[in-house]
Amino acid sequence: MSALFVIAVTALALAIVIARRRTIAVVLVGVQSVALGTYALVHGFGESSAFVVGGVLLVGKGVLLPAGLAWVVRRTREPRLIAGELPALTRATIAAAITLATVELIPPLGLDSRAADQGAVALVVLGVVIAVMRRSAVFQAIGFLVAENGVYVAALAAPGGLPAIVEIGVLFDLVIVVAVAAAFTTRIHDEFGTGDTTLLGSLRD
């Protein structure tokens, strides 16, 4: 896997960390997933059916799941940006620092290049950072999608890739995560007029 491609998909994840609007983040994760799926399809034929299956699943994830999140965003319009979030530059600095430190500490994973090793770890870390730092349930779901894309980078760069049944199982888990996030976002928005998950702490029996 080329270093330039890894840098591109990692830059998309960092852009999601910075993004202020949910719509932009949904588009970015969709582009990232489609890019990985296209890479899998282009490099998969003639090598392993698992790569082809992975590519088809990623292309589907790059269209269907972001479309579902876009539908949620449309149904739960925010009257204003969620208050209390860290500034974009601060989020980017924290995310970059955590990612760089983790990438340096992780030993080689045995993938086809050092760039693939670093890219896979970086995407997983950035996905977790997005889920933790952002207060919107939609952003948190996107964080899981980004982290899972990191797993796919490792799968694409690993000898033989992942078995198709594992990839299908992971996609099913992602569908559940997005569905739960959609339900939470809609319910929170109906109750509070916003998708800010921190407001759940104010709920009482």
C-alpha positions in Angstrom: 0.0 0.0 0.0 1.5 3.3 -1.1 2.4 6.0 1.5 0.6 8.6 -0.6 -2.7 6.7 -0.4 -2.3 6.1 3.4 -1.6 9.8 3.9 -4.7 10.8 1.9 -7.1 8.6 3.9 -5.5 9.6 7.2 -5.9 13.3 6.2 -9.6 12.7 5.7 -9.9 11.3 9.3 -8.1 14.4 10.6 -10.4 16.6 8.6 -13.3 14.9 10.4 -11.7 15.8 13.8 -11.7 19.5 12.6 -15.1 19.5 10.9 -17.7 21.8 12.6 -20.7 20.4 10.8 -22.1 16.9 10.8 -22.9 17.0 7.1 -19.3 17.7 6.2 -18.1 14.8 8.5 -20.6 12.4 6.9 -19.3 13.3 3.4 -15.7 12.9 4.5 -16.2 9.5 6.0 -18.1 8.4 2.9 -15.3 9.6 0.7 -12.8 7.7 2.9 -14.7 4.5 2.7 -15.3 4.7 -1.0 -11.5 5.3 -1.5 -10.6 2.3 0.5 -13.3 0.2 -1.3 -12.0 1.3 -4.7 -8.5 0.5 -3.7 -9.6 -3.0 -2.6 -11.4 -3.6 -5.9 -8.6 -2.4 -8.1 -6.0 -4.5 -6.3 -8.2 -7.4 -5.4 -9.0 -9.0 -8.7 -6.7 -11.9 -9.5 -5.3 -12.0 -5.9 -8.0 -13.0 -3.4 -11.7 -13.1 -3.4 -11.6 -11.7 0.1 -10.2 -8.4 -1.2 -13.0 -8.2 -3.7 -15.6 -8.8 -1.0 -14.0 -6.3 1.2 -14.1 -3.7 -1.6 -17.7 -4.3 -2.3 -18.6 -4.0 1.4 -16.5 -0.8 1.8 -18.1 0.8 -1.3 -21.5 -0.1 0.2 -20.5 1.3 3.5 -19.2 4.4 1.8 -22.7 5.0 0.3 -25.4 3.3 2.4 -24.2 4.1 6.0 -23.3 7.7 5.2 -26.7 8.1 3.5 -28.3 6.8 6.7 -26.4 9.3 8.8 -27.2 12.1 6.3 -30.9 11.3 6.7 -30.5 11.5 10.5 -28.8 14.9 10.2 -31.6 16.1 8.0 -34.2 15.1 10.5 -32.4 16.5 13.5 -31.2 20.0 12.3 -29.2 21.8 15.0 -30.3 25.4 15.5 -26.7 26.3 16.2 -23.3 24.6 16.7 -23.1 22.5 19.9 -21.7 24.6 22.7 -18.9 23.4 24.9 -16.8 21.6 22.2 -13.1 22.3 22.0 -12.0 24.7 19.2 -11.1 23.0 15.9 -7.4 23.8 16.2 -7.3 22.4 19.8 -9.0 19.2 18.6 -6.6 18.9 15.7 -3.6 19.4 18.0 -4.7 16.9 20.6 -5.7 14.3 17.9 -2.4 14.7 16.1 -0.3 14.4 19.3 -2.1 11.3 20.5 -1.9 9.7 17.0 1.8 10.4 16.4 2.7 9.1 19.9 0.7 5.9 19.4 2.1 5.3 15.9 5.6 5.6 17.2 5.0 3.2 20.1 3.2 0.5 18.1 5.7 -2.2 16.9 5.5 -3.3 13.2 2.3 -5.2 12.4 3.7 -7.2 9.6 1.7 -5.5 6.8 3.1 -4.9 3.3 4.7 -1.6 4.2 5.5 0.6 7.2 3.1 3.2 5.8 0.3 0.6 6.0 1.2 -0.2 9.6 1.2 3.5 10.6 -2.0 4.3 8.6 -4.0 1.5 10.1 -3.0 2.5 13.7 -3.6 6.2 12.9 -7.1 5.6 11.6 -8.1 3.5 14.6 -6.7 6.1 17.0 -8.3 9.0 15.2 -11.7 7.2 15.2 -11.5 6.7 18.9 -10.5 10.3 19.4 -13.4 11.5 17.3 -15.9 9.4 19.3 -14.5 10.6 22.6 -14.0 14.3 21.8 -17.2 15.1 19.8 -20.5 15.6 21.7 -22.8 14.8 18.8 -24.1 11.2 18.6 -23.6 11.4 14.8 -20.0 12.4 15.2 -19.5 9.5 17.6 -20.9 7.0 15.1 -18.6 8.5 12.5 -15.7 7.9 14.8 -16.5 4.2 14.9 -16.7 4.1 11.1 -13.2 5.8 10.9 -11.7 3.3 13.4 -13.2 0.4 11.4 -11.7 1.8 8.2 -8.3 1.5 10.0 -9.0 -2.2 10.5 -9.7 -2.4 6.8 -6.4 -0.8 5.9 -4.7 -3.5 8.0 -6.8 -6.1 6.2 -6.0 -4.8 2.7 -2.3 -4.7 3.5 -2.1 -8.1 5.3 -1.1 -11.2 3.4 -4.4 -12.9 2.3 -6.6 -10.2 3.8 -9.5 -11.0 6.1 -12.0 -13.9 5.6 -15.1 -12.7 3.9 -17.3 -13.9 6.7 -15.4 -11.7 9.2 -15.8 -8.6 6.9 -19.5 -9.2 6.6 -19.8 -9.6 10.4 -18.0 -6.3 10.9 -20.3 -4.6 8.5 -23.3 -6.0 10.3 -21.9 -4.6 13.6 -21.4 -1.2 12.0 -25.0 -1.2 10.8 -26.1 -1.8 14.4 -23.9 1.0 15.7 -25.2 3.5 13.1 -28.8 2.4 13.8 -28.4 2.9 17.5 -26.7 6.2 17.0 -29.6 7.3 14.7 -32.2 6.3 17.3 -30.3 8.1 20.1 -29.8 11.2 18.0 -33.5 11.4 17.1 -34.6 10.7 20.7 -32.2 13.2 22.2 -33.2 15.8 19.6 -36.9 15.3 20.2 -36.3 15.7 24.0 -33.8 18.6 24.1 -33.8 20.1 20.6 -30.2 19.1 20.0 -28.1 16.0 19.5 -25.7 16.8 22.3 -25.1 13.5 24.1 -23.8 15.2 27.3 -27.4 16.3 28.0 -28.2 12.6 28.8 -26.5 13.2 32.2 -29.4 15.4 33.2 -31.9 12.6 32.8 -33.3 11.1 36.0 -35.6 8.2 36.7 
